[in-house]
Amino acid sequence: MMARYHRNEAREWAREHMNGVANVTIPTMTSDFKRINTKAARHDVETAINHGFVGTLACSEHAITLAQYAEFTRAMVEQADGRIMVIHHAVFNSLEENIEAVKLAEEAGADLVLLGYPPFFHPKSLDDVYAYTKALCDSTRLGVILFPVPAWGFGSLHPADIPLPLLRRLVDDCPNVVSIKAEGGMPHIMSAIEVHREFHKEVVISSPLEYEYVPLAQVIPIPFCGTNYSAYYGPWLPRVHKLIQAGKFDEATQAWYQVDPARKAFGSVPMAMSGLINRTIWKYQAWLQGYNGGPIPQPTPRLHGRDMAALRRGLEAAGLAPTSDPDEVFFIGRNPE
């Protein structure tokens, strides 16, 4: 399947389509853990569309094979049918494997690439980061989202993780770089502000964290919020994005305060371990809002009752109406196979 644009048109295409919020779709296995549950993937894509998302990440940080990931992505693309962007998650084990994976994602019909870095990529210099990033960009015709974030461990090279001069080289040298997901130097926002100031006229700047996006987008133009955990809030963040784009800042601010109990519940559970996000909790959070849930292959973090109870209570207190289904249904999923 061909991309919906030519490589030299990637930035123009992204500018048109990257306006809204993108969540994350986590793969589900069949009950015997042998195969990808494609019914679950389709259910999750359809739910994201119904909630108003414009894109979703085909999450790859799981113990699945390249072939299984390609099947998962293909099912998402087929269900999306052009109604929502499917974003490839480029965080496999090595540069070579990531090049193989991005080609499979292209063939499956993915629209964009979120470029991450493997746990055993340990650069000695920012030039090493440039070389890896450019090689991946050069290997695909798809538009690429650059992703400065502390999880990669580049903070020892620069506090912004991927500093402005390196981003400048990549934007100049890689015409298919279409966006920057600005989380460098978290929890501080200096890098995000600097990235916006330097690049927002050239590529799409994404502010992916809802608690930063809603206030920042009221003072600087930010068209895209993703990819992120906002499936936990159901259709709330796509609705708030529309309020902000319409200049209804007072309403957006009140909505931001409304979800504070859910935001605090989200922050109270173990979300990250040494740079690896707890996708089991993310999957449960999405299940509370109607997404599929269901099995994830080992190794994966366990999900405990105290954390489920806190997350459910947070949504209830915020008026975001979590499912009334009992938690044991999560472990089976809404479309078991």
Long-range contacts (C-beta under 8 A, 24 or more apart in sequence): 1-77, 1-106, 1-107, 1-108, 1-109, 3-106, 3-109, 3-111, 3-141, 3-142, 4-82, 4-111, 5-143, 6-141, 7-141, 7-142, 7-175, 7-176, 8-175, 10-142, 10-143, 10-175, 10-176, 10-178, 11-143, 11-175, 11-176, 11-177, 11-178, 11-202, 11-203, 13-143, 13-178, 14-112, 14-143, 14-178, 14-179, 14-203, 14-204, 15-178, 15-204, 17-54, 17-55, 17-85, 17-111, 18-54, 18-55, 18-85, 18-112, 18-178, 18-179, 18-204, 18-206, 18-223, 18-224, 19-54, 19-223, 19-224, 19-245, 20-52, 20-53, 20-54, 20-55, 20-223, 20-224, 20-225, 20-226, 20-238, 20-241, 21-52, 21-53, 21-54, 21-55, 21-224, 21-225, 21-226, 21-228, 21-230, 21-237, 21-238, 21-241, 22-53, 22-54, 22-55, 22-56, 22-57, 22-85, 22-87, 22-224, 22-225, 22-226, 22-227, 22-228, 23-48, 23-51, 23-53, 23-55, 23-56, 23-57, 23-226, 23-227, 23-228, 23-229, 23-230, 23-231, 23-286, 24-56, 24-57, 24-59, 24-227, 24-228, 24-229, 24-231, 24-282, 25-56, 25-57, 25-58, 25-59, 25-76, 26-59, 26-62, 26-279, 26-282, 26-283, 26-286, 26-296, 27-58, 27-59, 27-62, 27-64, 27-68, 27-69, 27-72, 27-296, 28-292, 28-293, 28-294, 28-295, 28-296, 28-333, 28-335, 29-64, 29-294, 29-295, 29-296, 29-297, 30-295, 30-336, 30-337, 31-295, 31-332, 31-336, 31-337, 33-295, 33-297, 35-68, 35-337, 36-64, 36-68, 36-71, 36-72, 36-75, 37-292, 37-294, 37-295, 37-333, 37-335, 37-336, 37-337, 38-71, 38-72, 38-75, 39-335, 39-337, 40-292, 40-294, 40-333, 40-334, 40-335, 40-337, 41-72, 41-75, 41-76, 41-79, 41-292, 42-75, 42-76, 42-78, 42-79, 43-291, 43-292, 43-334, 43-335, 44-76, 44-286, 44-291, 44-292, 45-76, 45-79, 45-80, 45-84, 45-86, 46-79, 47-289, 47-290, 47-291, 47-292, 48-84, 48-231, 48-291, 49-80, 49-83, 49-84, 50-235, 51-231, 51-234, 51-235, 51-238, 51-289, 52-235, 52-238, 52-239, 52-242, 53-84, 53-226, 53-230, 53-238, 54-84, 54-85, 54-238, 55-84, 55-85, 55-86, 55-87, 55-111, 55-112, 55-226, 55-227, 56-80, 56-84, 56-85, 56-86, 56-87, 56-227, 57-87, 57-89, 57-114, 57-226, 57-227, 58-86, 58-87, 58-88, 58-89, 58-105, 58-110, 59-89, 59-279, 60-88, 60-89, 60-90, 60-91, 60-92, 60-101, 61-89, 61-91, 61-276, 61-277, 61-279, 62-279, 62-296, 62-297, 62-300, 63-297, 63-298, 63-299, 63-300, 64-297, 66-92, 66-97, 66-100, 66-101, 66-104, 69-101, 69-104, 70-104, 70-105, 70-107, 70-108, 73-104, 73-105, 73-108, 73-109, 73-110, 74-108, 74-109, 77-108, 77-109, 77-110, 78-109, 85-111, 85-112, 86-110, 86-111, 87-111, 87-112, 87-113, 87-114, 87-145, 87-227, 88-112, 88-113, 88-114, 88-142, 89-114, 89-116, 90-114, 90-115, 90-116, 90-136, 91-116, 91-117, 91-118, 92-118, 93-118, 93-120, 94-118, 94-120, 94-121, 95-121, 95-132, 95-135, 95-136, 98-136, 99-135, 99-136, 99-139, 102-136, 102-139, 102-140, 102-142, 103-139, 103-140, 105-142, 106-140, 106-141, 106-142, 110-142, 111-142, 111-143, 112-142, 112-143, 112-144, 112-145, 112-178, 112-179, 113-140, 113-142, 113-143, 113-144, 113-145, 114-145, 114-147, 114-181, 114-227, 115-144, 115-145, 115-146, 115-147, 116-147, 116-151, 116-152, 117-152, 119-275, 121-152, 122-153, 123-154, 123-157, 125-157, 126-154, 126-157, 126-158, 126-162, 126-163, 126-166, 129-154, 129-157, 129-162, 129-166, 130-166, 130-169, 130-170, 133-170, 133-174, 134-170, 134-173, 134-174, 137-170, 137-174, 137-176, 137-177, 138-174, 140-176, 141-176, 142-176, 143-176, 143-177, 143-178, 143-179, 144-174, 144-176, 144-177, 144-178, 144-179, 145-178, 145-179, 145-180, 145-181, 145-206, 146-170, 146-177, 146-179, 146-180, 146-181, 147-180, 147-181, 147-183, 148-180, 148-181, 148-182, 148-183, 148-184, 148-185, 148-191, 148-195, 149-181, 149-183, 149-184, 149-186, 150-183, 150-184, 150-185, 150-186, 150-275, 151-272, 151-275, 151-276, 152-275, 153-275, 155-185, 159-185, 159-191, 160-184, 160-185, 160-190, 160-191, 160-194, 161-185, 161-191, 163-191, 164-194, 164-195, 164-198, 167-195, 167-198, 167-199, 168-198, 171-199, 171-202, 171-203, 177-203, 178-203, 178-204, 179-203, 179-204, 179-205, 179-206, 179-224, 180-204, 180-205, 180-206, 181-206, 181-208, 181-226, 181-227, 182-206, 182-207, 182-208, 183-208, 183-209, 189-216, 192-216, 193-220, 196-220, 196-222, 210-237, 210-240, 210-263, 211-256, 211-263, 214-240, 214-244, 214-252, 214-253, 214-255, 214-256, 215-253, 215-256, 217-244, 218-244, 218-249, 218-252, 218-253, 229-266, 229-282, 229-285, 231-282, 231-285, 231-286, 231-289, 231-291, 232-262, 232-266, 232-282, 232-285, 232-286, 232-288, 232-289, 232-311, 232-315, 233-259, 233-262, 233-289, 233-315, 233-320, 234-289, 234-290, 234-320, 234-321, 236-320, 258-318, 258-319, 259-318, 259-320, 260-318, 261-313, 261-314, 261-317, 261-318, 262-314, 262-315, 262-317, 262-318, 262-320, 263-314, 263-318, 264-314, 265-310, 265-311, 265-313, 265-314, 265-315, 265-317, 266-311, 266-314, 268-310, 269-307, 269-310, 269-311, 270-301, 270-307, 273-301, 281-307, 281-311, 283-330, 284-308, 284-311, 284-330, 285-311, 287-323, 287-330, 287-334, 288-312, 288-315, 288-322, 288-323, 289-315, 289-320, 289-322, 289-323, 290-323, 290-334, 291-334, 292-333, 292-334, 292-335, 293-329, 293-330, 293-331, 293-332, 293-333, 293-334, 294-330, 294-331, 294-332, 294-333, 294-334, 294-335, 294-336, 295-331, 295-333, 303-330
